[in-house]
Amino acid sequence: MLERIWKQIERNRFTVVLPIALLGVWLYCVGCTPTTASPLNPAVRVTAAELEIDFLSWQAQQEVMLKRFDLSRQEIEGQKEQWAAFQEVLMKLSTGAVADLPGLMQLLLGGGFVGLLADRLRASGVIGKQKAIIKKTERT
């Protein structure tokens, strides 16, 4: 029985072999998807859909980074405003008269206000350091 089948295949070899070979070529062409190295991780090869996901991920990371820069700028501006207020209080204290009771009250209240500003500046620095530590631990 197998000999008859083999003889038929030998007699009609191109009729049998060519469709099988073309089926293999077709499967190769359909199954071969183009890939490229991922820009985020060059060791990994990605398809077009995965590349789009990588791009969207990168874009979201950039937006987060821009927000961080904006927050840092706002923090610096707040510190500048606090420093300007502190300097203004110092200027008022240095020009006020301390010999009389209103001058003494001005000195005490001004000193308390300066102390309050100094505490706020120190607290802002401590909080800023804590935020930096948290950001470092989030990155790793």
C-alpha positions as CSV (number, residue, x, y, z in Angstrom):
1,M,0.0,0.0,0.0
2,L,2.8,2.5,0.9
3,E,4.6,1.5,-2.2
4,R,1.7,2.5,-4.4
5,I,1.4,5.9,-2.6
6,W,5.2,6.4,-3.0
7,K,5.0,5.6,-6.8
8,Q,2.2,8.0,-7.2
9,I,4.2,10.7,-5.4
10,E,7.2,10.0,-7.6
11,R,5.2,10.1,-10.8
12,N,3.5,13.4,-9.7
13,R,6.2,14.8,-7.6
14,F,5.8,18.5,-8.6
15,T,2.1,18.3,-8.1
16,V,2.6,17.1,-4.5
17,V,5.9,18.8,-3.5
18,L,5.2,22.3,-5.0
19,P,1.9,22.9,-3.0
20,I,3.6,21.7,0.2
21,A,6.6,23.9,-0.4
22,L,4.4,26.9,-1.3
23,L,2.3,26.2,1.9
24,G,5.6,26.4,3.9
25,V,6.5,29.7,2.2
26,W,3.1,31.1,2.8
27,L,3.2,30.1,6.5
28,Y,6.6,31.7,6.8
29,C,5.5,35.0,5.2
30,V,2.3,35.2,7.2
31,G,3.9,34.2,10.5
32,C,6.9,36.5,10.2
33,T,6.2,39.8,11.9
34,P,8.7,42.6,11.7
35,T,10.4,43.5,14.9
36,T,12.9,46.0,16.1
37,A,15.0,46.7,19.2
38,S,13.0,48.5,21.8
39,P,14.3,52.1,22.4
40,L,13.6,51.6,26.2
41,N,15.3,48.2,26.4
42,P,17.5,47.5,23.4
43,A,18.0,43.9,24.5
44,V,14.3,43.2,23.7
45,R,12.8,43.0,20.2
46,V,9.3,44.4,19.9
47,T,6.6,44.5,17.2
48,A,4.9,47.6,15.9
49,A,2.1,47.4,18.5
50,E,4.6,46.9,21.4
51,L,6.7,49.8,20.0
52,E,3.6,52.0,20.3
53,I,3.1,50.9,23.9
54,D,6.8,51.7,24.6
55,F,6.3,55.1,23.1
56,L,3.2,55.9,25.1
57,S,5.0,54.7,28.3
58,W,8.0,56.9,27.5
59,Q,5.7,59.9,26.8
60,A,3.8,59.4,30.1
61,Q,7.2,59.3,31.9
62,Q,8.2,62.6,30.3
63,E,4.9,64.2,31.4
64,V,5.5,63.1,34.9
65,M,9.0,64.5,34.8
66,L,7.7,67.9,33.5
67,K,5.2,68.0,36.4
68,R,8.1,67.3,38.8
69,F,10.0,70.2,37.3
70,D,7.0,72.5,37.6
71,L,6.6,71.5,41.3
72,S,10.3,72.2,41.9
73,R,10.0,75.6,40.3
74,Q,6.9,76.4,42.5
75,E,8.8,75.4,45.6
76,I,11.7,77.7,44.7
77,E,9.4,80.6,44.0
78,G,7.7,80.0,47.4
79,Q,11.1,80.0,49.1
80,K,12.0,83.2,47.3
81,E,8.8,84.9,48.5
82,Q,9.4,83.7,52.1
83,W,13.0,85.1,51.9
84,A,11.7,88.4,50.6
85,A,9.2,88.6,53.5
86,F,12.0,87.8,56.0
87,Q,14.2,90.5,54.5
88,E,11.4,93.0,54.7
89,V,10.8,92.2,58.4
90,L,14.5,92.6,59.1
91,M,14.5,96.0,57.4
92,K,11.5,97.1,59.4
93,L,13.2,95.9,62.6
94,S,16.4,97.6,61.9
95,T,14.8,101.0,61.3
96,G,12.4,100.8,64.3
97,A,13.1,102.5,67.6
98,V,13.6,100.0,70.4
99,A,13.9,102.5,73.4
100,D,10.2,103.0,73.9
101,L,7.4,100.6,74.6
102,P,6.0,100.5,71.0
103,G,9.6,99.9,69.8
104,L,10.0,97.0,72.3
105,M,6.7,95.5,71.2
106,Q,7.7,95.8,67.6
107,L,11.0,94.1,68.4
108,L,9.4,91.2,70.2
109,L,6.6,90.7,67.7
110,G,9.1,91.1,64.8
111,G,11.4,88.6,66.5
112,G,8.6,86.2,66.9
113,F,7.6,86.7,63.3
114,V,11.2,86.2,62.1
115,G,11.3,83.0,64.3
116,L,8.1,81.8,62.7
117,L,9.5,82.5,59.2
118,A,12.8,80.7,60.1
119,D,10.8,77.7,61.4
120,R,8.8,77.6,58.2
121,L,12.0,77.8,56.1
122,R,13.6,75.0,58.1
123,A,10.5,72.9,57.9
124,S,10.4,73.4,54.1
125,G,14.0,72.2,53.9
126,V,13.3,69.1,56.0
127,I,10.2,68.3,54.0
128,G,12.1,68.9,50.7
129,K,14.8,66.5,51.9
130,Q,12.2,63.9,52.8
131,K,10.6,64.2,49.4
132,A,13.9,63.7,47.7
133,I,14.6,60.6,49.8
134,I,11.1,59.2,48.8
135,K,11.7,60.0,45.1
136,K,15.0,58.2,45.2
137,T,13.4,55.1,46.8
138,E,10.6,55.2,44.2
139,R,13.1,55.1,41.4
140,T,14.8,52.0,42.6
